[in-house]
Amino acid sequence: MIIPRKFSMNLYKVKKEIATVKSIQMKRSLLLPKQGFFSSISFWWLNPLMKKGRKKIIEDEDIPQLGQADQAQTCYLMYTEKMNKLKEKGSSNPPSMWSMILSCHRKEILTSGVFALIKVITVSIGSLLLKAFIDVAEQKAAFAYEGYVLTMTLFLAKCLESLSERQWNFRTRLIGVQVRSMLSAAIFQRQLRLSNDAKMNHSLGEIVNYVIIDAYKLGEFPYWFHQIWTTCLQRCLALFVVYYSVGLATTGALAAIILTVLASSPLAKLQHKYQT
């Protein structure tokens, strides 16, 4: 069988491009950082990429590949595995998407929640230390070197606050990327199995909105979930710190704040109505 020269040249180009892509992937896989505890906490693993960016313009082959757990294929396989386990249990009702996200990323959400809790506690410690600094300035120190101890404690608390806040934001955003990858792959696989009648009911624009908008909103769930309960906890701790520092006078100030908010609520609703 005689193969046309044009076809053989195109085949040679395709093979060459595939070999080039594979070599780039092999080089990129070598750039994956080996994260230790200190490197993971302080984001030290980003330094090689930052140094390379100072010397030249970053190319695609300079950027490390995603880890196995962060790839869309792995996230989708985890999703299908959880769905198959629920089907084996004989569950008639399909699970909600929130329960699937919690089931697939329970450990990561709990870990980011621990960092969020540390951040809230360290913020409150700073307010408590402020009263101790005032006592030291008024010559009411409990022991000789209390000022040095308070300074070192405040420094360590602020370092811990900074690290925990960055870990909280990074880990929740990473979970969000994994959730969006999982949902995008699931929507794509579902779209391939749609019948002609179903494709008439769900237009291409709606499917694109599912991937771009709805998947993005669901990916933001881990971050805002921690944001809600940490905000409530921080408000409660702030009231405790004020009561500890001021005393019973806090109740009068708190009552005045509540009455002011209730009184201004109708005016705020009316203003929002006219603005919209």
C-alpha angles and dihedrals in degrees: 000000000000115000115209114248093233092053093048091050091051090048090051091051092050092050090048092051091049090050090049092051091049092050091050090050091051091051092047092049089058089057093062107118122240099228119210126184096270092042092051095047097045098034089239089151089075093064097086091054092046092050091050090050091056092055101044145352111288113248129197093259090054093062114085118240121254117269118257092255092052098051119107092235093057093046092050093047089052089051094050091046091055091047092050091050090053091049091051090054088058097244109171098193117066113240120252119254091244092058090048091052091049091046094050098041104028095124095047092047091051091048092051088046090057090054090048090052091050090051093052093047094049091050090055092047090061091059092049092049090053091066090048090052090052090052091051091049089052091054092254097123116152093218140005102269099032092123092058092046092050092048093051091045092051091048093051092045092053091047090050091046092053094047094045093048092051092046090049093051094042096048096045091048089048090053088049091054090050091049092049091048091049094048094044091052091045092050091048093050090046092050090055090058097047117121123230091259091052091049088056090055094044112048124204090254092056091050090050089051089052090056099040104034111018096041089049092052092049089048089058091057098092093052096047092041090062091039092060099051095038090053091052092046092048091052091051092048090048090055090049092050092049091048091048092051102037106023128208091350086078091074092060093049091046091051090050091051092050092049091048092052092048092048094049095044097085091047091050091050091049091049091049090050093055093044093054 
